[in-house]
Amino acid sequence: MRTIIGWLAASIAGAAGWWLGARIGLVTAIVVGGVAGGAGLYYGYRWFDENLK
């Protein structure tokens, strides 16, 4: 369950980062989407560990 929540958060954050970065350019969208996806994975795992574990 932790993995599902982590990757779901990463997908949502990565999509939001891509959307924001695409307003500037393609390379920015890739970088911002990747960073946001990693942050979403981290905070999704962290949220699970604090609330459901």
N, CA, C, O and CB atoms as a CASP TS submission, in Angstrom:
PFRMAT TS
TARGET T0000
AUTHOR 0000-0000-0000
METHOD Language model
MODEL 1
PARENT N/A
ATOM      1  N   MET     1       0.819  -1.191   0.000  1.00  0.00           N
ATOM      2  CA  MET     1       0.000   0.000   0.000  1.00  0.00           C
ATOM      3  C   MET     1       0.864   1.256   0.000  1.00  0.00           C
ATOM      4  O   MET     1       0.522   2.262  -0.622  1.00  0.00           O
ATOM      5  CB  MET     1      -0.932  -0.003   1.199  1.00  0.00           C
ATOM      6  N   ARG     2       1.994   1.181   0.712  1.00  0.00           N
ATOM      7  CA  ARG     2       2.907   2.331   0.753  1.00  0.00           C
ATOM      8  C   ARG     2       3.393   2.691  -0.648  1.00  0.00           C
ATOM      9  O   ARG     2       3.485   3.865  -1.007  1.00  0.00           O
ATOM     10  CB  ARG     2       4.112   2.032   1.670  1.00  0.00           C
ATOM     11  N   THR     3       3.699   1.670  -1.425  1.00  0.00           N
ATOM     12  CA  THR     3       4.194   1.892  -2.781  1.00  0.00           C
ATOM     13  C   THR     3       3.126   2.534  -3.661  1.00  0.00           C
ATOM     14  O   THR     3       3.420   3.440  -4.441  1.00  0.00           O
ATOM     15  CB  THR     3       4.658   0.573  -3.398  1.00  0.00           C
ATOM     16  N   ILE     4       1.906   2.072  -3.535  1.00  0.00           N
ATOM     17  CA  ILE     4       0.818   2.634  -4.342  1.00  0.00           C
ATOM     18  C   ILE     4       0.620   4.108  -4.021  1.00  0.00           C
ATOM     19  O   ILE     4       0.500   4.933  -4.927  1.00  0.00           O
ATOM     20  CB  ILE     4      -0.491   1.861  -4.104  1.00  0.00           C
ATOM     21  N   ILE     5       0.586   4.443  -2.732  1.00  0.00           N
ATOM     22  CA  ILE     5       0.391   5.834  -2.344  1.00  0.00           C
ATOM     23  C   ILE     5       1.575   6.690  -2.783  1.00  0.00           C
ATOM     24  O   ILE     5       1.388   7.811  -3.257  1.00  0.00           O
ATOM     25  CB  ILE     5       0.190   5.944  -0.828  1.00  0.00           C
ATOM     26  N   GLY     6       2.784   6.174  -2.630  1.00  0.00           N
ATOM     27  CA  GLY     6       3.964   6.923  -3.043  1.00  0.00           C
ATOM     28  C   GLY     6       3.976   7.219  -4.529  1.00  0.00           C
ATOM     29  O   GLY     6       4.245   8.348  -4.942  1.00  0.00           O
ATOM     30  N   TRP     7       3.685   6.211  -5.332  1.00  0.00           N
ATOM     31  CA  TRP     7       3.713   6.418  -6.784  1.00  0.00           C
ATOM     32  C   TRP     7       2.524   7.221  -7.278  1.00  0.00           C
ATOM     33  O   TRP     7       2.632   7.929  -8.280  1.00  0.00           O
ATOM     34  CB  TRP     7       3.751   5.088  -7.497  1.00  0.00           C
ATOM     35  N   LEU     8       1.401   7.126  -6.599  1.00  0.00           N
ATOM     36  CA  LEU     8       0.260   7.969  -6.949  1.00  0.00           C
ATOM     37  C   LEU     8       0.591   9.430  -6.680  1.00  0.00           C
ATOM     38  O   LEU     8       0.306  10.293  -7.511  1.00  0.00           O
ATOM     39  CB  LEU     8      -0.997   7.546  -6.159  1.00  0.00           C
ATOM     40  N   ALA     9       1.188   9.714  -5.533  1.00  0.00           N
ATOM     41  CA  ALA     9       1.604  11.080  -5.218  1.00  0.00           C
ATOM     42  C   ALA     9       2.661  11.572  -6.206  1.00  0.00           C
ATOM     43  O   ALA     9       2.645  12.735  -6.609  1.00  0.00           O
ATOM     44  CB  ALA     9       2.145  11.157  -3.782  1.00  0.00           C
ATOM     45  N   ALA    10       3.575  10.688  -6.594  1.00  0.00           N
ATOM     46  CA  ALA    10       4.611  11.063  -7.563  1.00  0.00           C
ATOM     47  C   ALA    10       4.000  11.378  -8.920  1.00  0.00           C
ATOM     48  O   ALA    10       4.427  12.319  -9.589  1.00  0.00           O
ATOM     49  CB  ALA    10       5.649   9.941  -7.703  1.00  0.00           C
ATOM     50  N   SER    11       3.020  10.612  -9.325  1.00  0.00           N
ATOM     51  CA  SER    11       2.369  10.847 -10.616  1.00  0.00           C
ATOM     52  C   SER    11       1.630  12.179 -10.636  1.00  0.00           C
ATOM     53  O   SER    11       1.719  12.938 -11.601  1.00  0.00           O
ATOM     54  CB  SER    11       1.399   9.711 -10.935  1.00  0.00           C
ATOM     55  N   ILE    12       0.905  12.451  -9.569  1.00  0.00           N
ATOM     56  CA  ILE    12       0.150  13.706  -9.503  1.00  0.00           C
ATOM     57  C   ILE    12       1.092  14.900  -9.444  1.00  0.00           C
ATOM     58  O   ILE    12       0.899  15.884 -10.157  1.00  0.00           O
ATOM     59  CB  ILE    12      -0.787  13.712  -8.284  1.00  0.00           C
ATOM     60  N   ALA    13       2.118  14.814  -8.588  1.00  0.00           N
ATOM     61  CA  ALA    13       3.069  15.918  -8.474  1.00  0.00           C
ATOM     62  C   ALA    13       3.867  16.097  -9.769  1.00  0.00           C
ATOM     63  O   ALA    13       4.118  17.226 -10.193  1.00  0.00           O
ATOM     64  CB  ALA    13       4.023  15.676  -7.295  1.00  0.00           C
ATOM     65  N   GLY    14       4.261  14.997 -10.390  1.00  0.00           N
ATOM     66  CA  GLY    14       5.002  15.085 -11.645  1.00  0.00           C
ATOM     67  C   GLY    14       4.186  15.710 -12.760  1.00  0.00           C
ATOM     68  O   GLY    14       4.703  16.498 -13.551  1.00  0.00           O
ATOM     69  N   ALA    15       2.907  15.355 -12.823  1.00  0.00           N
ATOM     70  CA  ALA    15       2.029  15.954 -13.833  1.00  0.00           C
ATOM     71  C   ALA    15       1.854  17.448 -13.595  1.00  0.00           C
ATOM     72  O   ALA    15       1.856  18.239 -14.538  1.00  0.00           O
ATOM     73  CB  ALA    15       0.664  15.262 -13.832  1.00  0.00           C
ATOM     74  N   ALA    16       1.703  17.827 -12.338  1.00  0.00           N
ATOM     75  CA  ALA    16       1.574  19.252 -12.011  1.00  0.00           C
ATOM     76  C   ALA    16       2.865  19.999 -12.345  1.00  0.00           C
ATOM     77  O   ALA    16       2.827  21.110 -12.874  1.00  0.00           O
ATOM     78  CB  ALA    16       1.222  19.437 -10.516  1.00  0.00           C
ATOM     79  N   GLY    17       4.004  19.384 -12.034  1.00  0.00           N
ATOM     80  CA  GLY    17       5.288  19.998 -12.368  1.00  0.00           C
ATOM     81  C   GLY    17       5.490  20.123 -13.865  1.00  0.00           C
ATOM     82  O   GLY    17       5.995  21.137 -14.347  1.00  0.00           O
ATOM     83  N   TRP    18       5.096  19.095 -14.599  1.00  0.00           N
ATOM     84  CA  TRP    18       5.198  19.148 -16.054  1.00  0.00           C
ATOM     85  C   TRP    18       4.332  20.274 -16.611  1.00  0.00           C
ATOM     86  O   TRP    18       4.762  21.031 -17.481  1.00  0.00           O
ATOM     87  CB  TRP    18       4.786  17.803 -16.674  1.00  0.00           C
ATOM     88  N   TRP    19       3.121  20.372 -16.105  1.00  0.00           N
ATOM     89  CA  TRP    19       2.194  21.407 -16.570  1.00  0.00           C
ATOM     90  C   TRP    19       2.758  22.804 -16.309  1.00  0.00           C
ATOM     91  O   TRP    19       2.691  23.682 -17.169  1.00  0.00           O
ATOM     92  CB  TRP    19       0.826  21.251 -15.879  1.00  0.00           C
ATOM     93  N   LEU    20       3.315  22.997 -15.112  1.00  0.00           N
ATOM     94  CA  LEU    20       3.887  24.307 -14.796  1.00  0.00           C
ATOM     95  C   LEU    20       5.136  24.583 -15.629  1.00  0.00           C
ATOM     96  O   LEU    20       5.309  25.692 -16.135  1.00  0.00           O
ATOM     97  CB  LEU    20       4.223  24.394 -13.307  1.00  0.00           C
ATOM     98  N   GLY    21       5.999  23.593 -15.773  1.00  0.00           N
ATOM     99  CA  GLY    21       7.224  23.785 -16.534  1.00  0.00           C
ATOM    100  C   GLY    21       6.994  23.954 -18.025  1.00  0.00           C
ATOM    101  O   GLY    21       7.780  24.619 -18.700  1.00  0.00           O
ATOM    102  N   ALA    22       5.928  23.363 -18.551  1.00  0.00           N
ATOM    103  CA  ALA    22       5.638  23.458 -19.979  1.00  0.00           C
ATOM    104  C   ALA    22       5.274  24.879 -20.395  1.00  0.00           C
ATOM    105  O   ALA    22       5.357  25.217 -21.576  1.00  0.00           O
ATOM    106  CB  ALA    22       4.510  22.512 -20.346  1.00  0.00           C
ATOM    107  N   ARG    23       4.884  25.691 -19.465  1.00  0.00           N
ATOM    108  CA  ARG    23       4.595  27.089 -19.777  1.00  0.00           C
ATOM    109  C   ARG    23       5.864  27.829 -20.194  1.00  0.00           C
ATOM    110  O   ARG    23       5.789  28.837 -20.896  1.00  0.00           O
ATOM    111  CB  ARG    23       3.950  27.784 -18.571  1.00  0.00           C
ATOM    112  N   ILE    24       7.032  27.334 -19.767  1.00  0.00           N
ATOM    113  CA  ILE    24       8.305  27.959 -20.108  1.00  0.00           C
ATOM    114  C   ILE    24       8.939  27.278 -21.316  1.00  0.00           C
ATOM    115  O   ILE    24       9.387  27.949 -22.246  1.00  0.00           O
ATOM    116  CB  ILE    24       9.261  27.910 -18.913  1.00  0.00           C
ATOM    117  N   GLY    25       8.977  25.944 -21.304  1.00  0.00           N
ATOM    118  CA  GLY    25       9.571  25.215 -22.413  1.00  0.00           C
ATOM    119  C   GLY    25       9.637  23.726 -22.121  1.00  0.00           C
ATOM    120  O   GLY    25       9.346  23.284 -21.010  1.00  0.00           O
ATOM    121  N   LEU    26      10.023  22.962 -23.130  1.00  0.00           N
ATOM    122  CA  LEU    26      10.051  21.508 -23.013  1.00  0.00           C
ATOM    123  C   LEU    26      11.084  21.028 -22.002  1.00  0.00           C
ATOM    124  O   LEU    26      10.774  20.182 -21.163  1.00  0.00           O
ATOM    125  CB  LEU    26      10.333  20.889 -24.360  1.00  0.00           C
ATOM    126  N   VAL    27      12.294  21.547 -22.065  1.00  0.00           N
ATOM    127  CA  VAL    27      13.348  21.107 -21.150  1.00  0.00           C
ATOM    128  C   VAL    27      12.988  21.470 -19.716  1.00  0.00           C
ATOM    129  O   VAL    27      13.227  20.688 -18.796  1.00  0.00           O
ATOM    130  CB  VAL    27      14.703  21.733 -21.537  1.00  0.00           C
ATOM    131  N   THR    28      12.423  22.635 -19.526  1.00  0.00           N
ATOM    132  CA  THR    28      11.983  23.042 -18.195  1.00  0.00           C
ATOM    133  C   THR    28      10.892  22.115 -17.692  1.00  0.00           C
ATOM    134  O   THR    28      10.879  21.760 -16.513  1.00  0.00           O
ATOM    135  CB  THR    28      11.485  24.491 -18.208  1.00  0.00           C
ATOM    136  N   ALA    29       9.977  21.717 -18.564  1.00  0.00           N
ATOM    137  CA  ALA    29       8.915  20.794 -18.171  1.00  0.00           C
ATOM    138  C   ALA    29       9.489  19.460 -17.723  1.00  0.00           C
ATOM    139  O   ALA    29       9.013  18.883 -16.745  1.00  0.00           O
ATOM    140  CB  ALA    29       7.938  20.583 -19.324  1.00  0.00           C
ATOM    141  N   ILE    30      10.503  18.961 -18.421  1.00  0.00           N
ATOM    142  CA  ILE    30      11.121  17.692 -18.053  1.00  0.00           C
ATOM    143  C   ILE    30      11.795  17.795 -16.685  1.00  0.00           C
ATOM    144  O   ILE    30      11.629  16.918 -15.837  1.00  0.00           O
ATOM    145  CB  ILE    30      12.142  17.264 -19.120  1.00  0.00           C
ATOM    146  N   VAL    31      12.549  18.860 -16.476  1.00  0.00           N
ATOM    147  CA  VAL    31      13.271  19.030 -15.216  1.00  0.00           C
ATOM    148  C   VAL    31      12.305  19.246 -14.052  1.00  0.00           C
ATOM    149  O   VAL    31      12.420  18.584 -13.020  1.00  0.00           O
ATOM    150  CB  VAL    31      14.246  20.209 -15.317  1.00  0.00           C
ATOM    151  N   VAL    32      11.369  20.155 -14.209  1.00  0.00           N
ATOM    152  CA  VAL    32      10.428  20.457 -13.126  1.00  0.00           C
ATOM    153  C   VAL    32       9.536  19.247 -12.844  1.00  0.00           C
ATOM    154  O   VAL    32       9.233  18.959 -11.686  1.00  0.00           O
ATOM    155  CB  VAL    32       9.562  21.691 -13.485  1.00  0.00           C
ATOM    156  N   GLY    33       9.116  18.540 -13.889  1.00  0.00           N
ATOM    157  CA  GLY    33       8.307  17.341 -13.696  1.00  0.00           C
ATOM    158  C   GLY    33       9.062  16.251 -12.955  1.00  0.00           C
ATOM    159  O   GLY    33       8.492  15.572 -12.101  1.00  0.00           O
ATOM    160  N   GLY    34      10.334  16.078 -13.272  1.00  0.00           N
ATOM    161  CA  GLY    34      11.150  15.082 -12.582  1.00  0.00           C
ATOM    162  C   GLY    34      11.379  15.419 -11.123  1.00  0.00           C
ATOM    163  O   GLY    34      11.277  14.552 -10.254  1.00  0.00           O
ATOM    164  N   VAL    35      11.686  16.667 -10.857  1.00  0.00           N
ATOM    165  CA  VAL    35      11.907  17.100  -9.474  1.00  0.00           C
ATOM    166  C   VAL    35      10.612  16.988  -8.672  1.00  0.00           C
ATOM    167  O   VAL    35      10.619  16.510  -7.537  1.00  0.00           O
ATOM    168  CB  VAL    35      12.440  18.555  -9.435  1.00  0.00           C
ATOM    169  N   ALA    36       9.511  17.425  -9.259  1.00  0.00           N
ATOM    170  CA  ALA    36       8.226  17.350  -8.566  1.00  0.00           C
ATOM    171  C   ALA    36       7.809  15.897  -8.345  1.00  0.00           C
ATOM    172  O   ALA    36       7.246  15.570  -7.300  1.00  0.00           O
ATOM    173  CB  ALA    36       7.144  18.096  -9.364  1.00  0.00           C
ATOM    174  N   GLY    37       8.076  15.033  -9.303  1.00  0.00           N
ATOM    175  CA  GLY    37       7.765  13.618  -9.136  1.00  0.00           C
ATOM    176  C   GLY    37       8.553  12.989  -7.999  1.00  0.00           C
ATOM    177  O   GLY    37       8.004  12.218  -7.212  1.00  0.00           O
ATOM    178  N   GLY    38       9.831  13.314  -7.910  1.00  0.00           N
ATOM    179  CA  GLY    38      10.651  12.816  -6.804  1.00  0.00           C
ATOM    180  C   GLY    38      10.165  13.337  -5.461  1.00  0.00           C
ATOM    181  O   GLY    38      10.117  12.597  -4.478  1.00  0.00           O
ATOM    182  N   ALA    39       9.808  14.603  -5.426  1.00  0.00           N
ATOM    183  CA  ALA    39       9.278  15.169  -4.179  1.00  0.00           C
ATOM    184  C   ALA    39       7.949  14.523  -3.817  1.00  0.00           C
ATOM    185  O   ALA    39       7.690  14.254  -2.644  1.00  0.00           O
ATOM    186  CB  ALA    39       9.107  16.695  -4.306  1.00  0.00           C
ATOM    187  N   GLY    40       7.105  14.270  -4.812  1.00  0.00           N
ATOM    188  CA  GLY    40       5.835  13.616  -4.549  1.00  0.00           C
ATOM    189  C   GLY    40       6.015  12.210  -4.015  1.00  0.00           C
ATOM    190  O   GLY    40       5.278  11.785  -3.125  1.00  0.00           O
ATOM    191  N   LEU    41       6.986  11.484  -4.548  1.00  0.00           N
ATOM    192  CA  LEU    41       7.284  10.137  -4.053  1.00  0.00           C
ATOM    193  C   LEU    41       7.737  10.191  -2.599  1.00  0.00           C
ATOM    194  O   LEU    41       7.268   9.414  -1.767  1.00  0.00           O
ATOM    195  CB  LEU    41       8.367   9.464  -4.924  1.00  0.00           C
ATOM    196  N   TYR    42       8.640  11.102  -2.299  1.00  0.00           N
ATOM    197  CA  TYR    42       9.153  11.247  -0.941  1.00  0.00           C
ATOM    198  C   TYR    42       8.025  11.594   0.034  1.00  0.00           C
ATOM    199  O   TYR    42       7.889  10.959   1.079  1.00  0.00           O
ATOM    200  CB  TYR    42      10.245  12.325  -0.895  1.00  0.00           C
ATOM    201  N   TYR    43       7.224  12.595  -0.309  1.00  0.00           N
ATOM    202  CA  TYR    43       6.169  13.028   0.609  1.00  0.00           C
ATOM    203  C   TYR    43       5.009  12.039   0.665  1.00  0.00           C
ATOM    204  O   TYR    43       4.320  11.960   1.682  1.00  0.00           O
ATOM    205  CB  TYR    43       5.655  14.394   0.200  1.00  0.00           C
ATOM    206  N   GLY    44       4.783  11.296  -0.393  1.00  0.00           N
ATOM    207  CA  GLY    44       3.782  10.235  -0.337  1.00  0.00           C
ATOM    208  C   GLY    44       4.190   9.133   0.621  1.00  0.00           C
ATOM    209  O   GLY    44       3.375   8.659   1.412  1.00  0.00           O
ATOM    210  N   TYR    45       5.458   8.720   0.553  1.00  0.00           N
ATOM    211  CA  TYR    45       5.974   7.726   1.500  1.00  0.00           C
ATOM    212  C   TYR    45       5.935   8.272   2.927  1.00  0.00           C
ATOM    213  O   TYR    45       5.537   7.580   3.864  1.00  0.00           O
ATOM    214  CB  TYR    45       7.417   7.318   1.125  1.00  0.00           C
ATOM    215  N   ARG    46       6.350   9.512   3.066  1.00  0.00           N
ATOM    216  CA  ARG    46       6.379  10.123   4.392  1.00  0.00           C
ATOM    217  C   ARG    46       4.975  10.220   4.984  1.00  0.00           C
ATOM    218  O   ARG    46       4.774   9.931   6.163  1.00  0.00           O
ATOM    219  CB  ARG    46       7.018  11.513   4.324  1.00  0.00           C
ATOM    220  N   TRP    47       4.011  10.623   4.169  1.00  0.00           N
ATOM    221  CA  TRP    47       2.627  10.717   4.641  1.00  0.00           C
ATOM    222  C   TRP    47       2.128   9.353   5.098  1.00  0.00           C
ATOM    223  O   TRP    47       1.494   9.236   6.147  1.00  0.00           O
ATOM    224  CB  TRP    47       1.711  11.277   3.536  1.00  0.00           C
ATOM    225  N   PHE    48       2.414   8.331   4.312  1.00  0.00           N
ATOM    226  CA  PHE    48       1.986   6.978   4.682  1.00  0.00           C
ATOM    227  C   PHE    48       2.616   6.565   6.016  1.00  0.00           C
ATOM    228  O   PHE    48       1.929   6.044   6.894  1.00  0.00           O
ATOM    229  CB  PHE    48       2.365   5.964   3.571  1.00  0.00           C
ATOM    230  N   ASP    49       3.907   6.794   6.162  1.00  0.00           N
ATOM    231  CA  ASP    49       4.600   6.375   7.382  1.00  0.00           C
ATOM    232  C   ASP    49       4.062   7.096   8.624  1.00  0.00           C
ATOM    233  O   ASP    49       4.001   6.509   9.705  1.00  0.00           O
ATOM    234  CB  ASP    49       6.100   6.632   7.245  1.00  0.00           C
ATOM    235  N   GLU    50       3.676   8.353   8.471  1.00  0.00           N
ATOM    236  CA  GLU    50       3.187   9.125   9.615  1.00  0.00           C
ATOM    237  C   GLU    50       1.721   8.831   9.938  1.00  0.00           C
ATOM    238  O   GLU    50       1.326   8.909  11.102  1.00  0.00           O
ATOM    239  CB  GLU    50       3.360  10.608   9.347  1.00  0.00           C
ATOM    240  N   ASN    51       0.921   8.500   8.952  1.00  0.00           N
ATOM    241  CA  ASN    51      -0.518   8.403   9.170  1.00  0.00           C
ATOM    242  C   ASN    51      -1.089   6.993   9.134  1.00  0.00           C
ATOM    243  O   ASN    51      -2.097   6.732   9.790  1.00  0.00           O
ATOM    244  CB  ASN    51      -1.209   9.212   8.163  1.00  0.00           C
ATOM    245  N   LEU    52      -0.487   6.090   8.402  1.00  0.00           N
ATOM    246  CA  LEU    52      -1.101   4.778   8.219  1.00  0.00           C
ATOM    247  C   LEU    52      -0.259   3.617   8.735  1.00  0.00           C
ATOM    248  O   LEU    52      -0.746   2.488   8.786  1.00  0.00           O
ATOM    249  CB  LEU    52      -1.388   4.566   6.777  1.00  0.00           C
ATOM    250  N   LYS    53       0.935   3.855   9.102  1.00  0.00           N
ATOM    251  CA  LYS    53       1.806   2.759   9.519  1.00  0.00           C
ATOM    252  C   LYS    53       1.624   2.433  10.976  1.00  0.00           C
ATOM    253  O   LYS    53       2.283   1.532  11.494  1.00  0.00           O
ATOM    254  CB  LYS    53       3.250   3.096   9.250  1.00  0.00           C
TER
END
